Amino acid sequence: MTTAIQRFHIYLYGPEQAALRASFEEASTRLQLLPRLYFELDGSFVWSAAQGEQIEGMLYDANERLQYVDLQGQCSRESWNAVLHAIVGSSASDCIVMVIPTRSLKNLPTFEQSVWGV
């Protein structure tokens, strides 16, 4: 079942707004496995997931961990899940999201519910 394409702009953090549980290298390797994803060595990427869907992002790292990821675009819930899991692996459930431009903080399930309603 395909969900509607929705627009978003967020910063993705780890638990309690700390670093994510992935390194730059781990995330970049997994991201580059997605078809039609263009990745730059500075951590910026763009993924055209399907017709009408595109996610742009920037990985920010320090001390061998991703500190946060800037993500924006428009996509279905399925495409969101693919890019999210490419970035953080299996540790996505405890991520914190800052919704831009309101700067409101949400846990990941609350953010996904507010955007895709699922």
C-alpha positions as CSV (number, residue, x, y, z in Angstrom):
1,M,0.0,0.0,0.0
2,T,1.5,3.3,-1.0
3,T,1.0,6.4,1.1
4,A,0.5,9.9,-0.1
5,I,3.5,12.0,-1.0
6,Q,4.1,14.6,1.7
7,R,6.5,17.6,2.1
8,F,8.8,18.0,5.1
9,H,12.0,19.7,6.4
10,I,13.6,18.4,9.6
11,Y,16.8,17.9,11.5
12,L,17.2,14.3,12.6
13,Y,18.9,13.6,16.0
14,G,19.7,10.6,18.1
15,P,18.1,9.8,21.5
16,E,17.6,12.9,23.6
17,Q,19.0,15.1,20.8
18,A,22.4,13.5,21.1
19,A,24.5,12.1,18.2
20,L,23.0,9.4,16.1
21,R,24.1,5.8,16.5
22,A,25.8,5.7,13.1
23,S,29.1,7.0,11.7
24,F,29.4,9.1,8.6
25,E,31.0,6.2,6.8
26,E,28.2,3.7,7.8
27,A,25.4,6.1,6.7
28,S,27.1,7.1,3.5
29,T,27.8,3.5,2.5
30,R,24.1,2.5,3.1
31,L,22.8,5.6,1.3
32,Q,24.8,4.9,-1.7
33,L,23.1,1.5,-2.1
34,L,19.8,3.3,-2.9
35,P,19.2,3.5,-6.6
36,R,19.2,7.0,-8.2
37,L,20.9,8.5,-5.1
38,Y,23.7,11.0,-5.8
39,F,26.1,11.4,-2.9
40,E,28.9,14.0,-2.4
41,L,32.0,13.4,-0.2
42,D,31.0,16.4,1.9
43,G,27.9,14.5,3.1
44,S,25.3,16.1,0.9
45,F,23.0,13.9,-1.1
46,V,19.9,13.9,-3.3
47,W,17.6,10.9,-3.9
48,S,15.0,10.8,-6.6
49,A,13.1,7.9,-5.1
50,A,10.2,7.7,-7.6
51,Q,8.2,10.0,-9.9
52,G,7.4,13.2,-7.9
53,E,9.5,12.1,-4.9
54,Q,12.9,13.6,-3.9
55,I,14.8,13.8,-0.7
56,E,17.8,16.1,-0.1
57,G,20.0,15.8,2.8
58,M,23.2,16.7,4.6
59,L,25.1,14.5,7.1
60,Y,26.9,16.4,9.9
61,D,29.5,14.5,11.8
62,A,32.0,15.0,14.6
63,N,33.9,12.7,17.0
64,E,33.2,9.7,14.7
65,R,29.4,10.0,15.0
66,L,26.7,11.7,13.0
67,Q,25.7,14.7,15.1
68,Y,22.5,15.3,13.1
69,V,21.1,15.1,9.5
70,D,19.3,17.9,7.7
71,L,16.5,16.3,5.5
72,Q,14.0,17.9,3.3
73,G,11.8,17.0,0.4
74,Q,8.6,15.3,-0.6
75,C,8.0,11.6,-0.6
76,S,5.8,8.7,0.4
77,R,6.1,6.9,3.8
78,E,7.9,4.0,2.0
79,S,10.6,6.2,0.6
80,W,11.0,8.0,3.9
81,N,11.5,4.6,5.6
82,A,14.1,3.6,3.0
83,V,16.2,6.8,3.4
84,L,15.8,6.8,7.2
85,H,17.0,3.3,7.6
86,A,19.9,3.9,5.2
87,I,21.0,6.7,7.5
88,V,20.5,5.3,10.9
89,G,20.3,1.5,10.3
90,S,18.1,-0.3,12.8
91,S,18.3,2.4,15.5
92,A,15.6,4.7,14.1
93,S,12.9,4.2,16.7
94,D,14.5,6.4,19.3
95,C,15.4,9.3,17.0
96,I,14.3,12.9,17.8
97,V,13.1,15.2,15.0
98,M,13.2,19.0,14.9
99,V,10.6,20.2,12.5
100,I,11.7,23.2,10.5
101,P,10.8,26.1,10.5
102,T,8.8,25.9,13.7
103,R,11.7,24.3,15.6
104,S,9.3,22.0,17.4
105,L,10.7,18.7,18.7
106,K,9.0,15.4,18.2
107,N,9.8,11.8,18.7
108,L,10.1,9.9,15.4
109,P,6.7,8.1,15.6
110,T,4.9,11.4,16.4
111,F,6.6,13.1,13.5
112,E,5.7,10.3,11.1
113,Q,2.1,10.3,12.3
114,S,1.8,14.1,11.8
115,V,3.1,13.9,8.2
116,W,1.8,10.6,6.8
117,G,-1.0,9.9,9.3
118,V,0.1,6.2,9.6
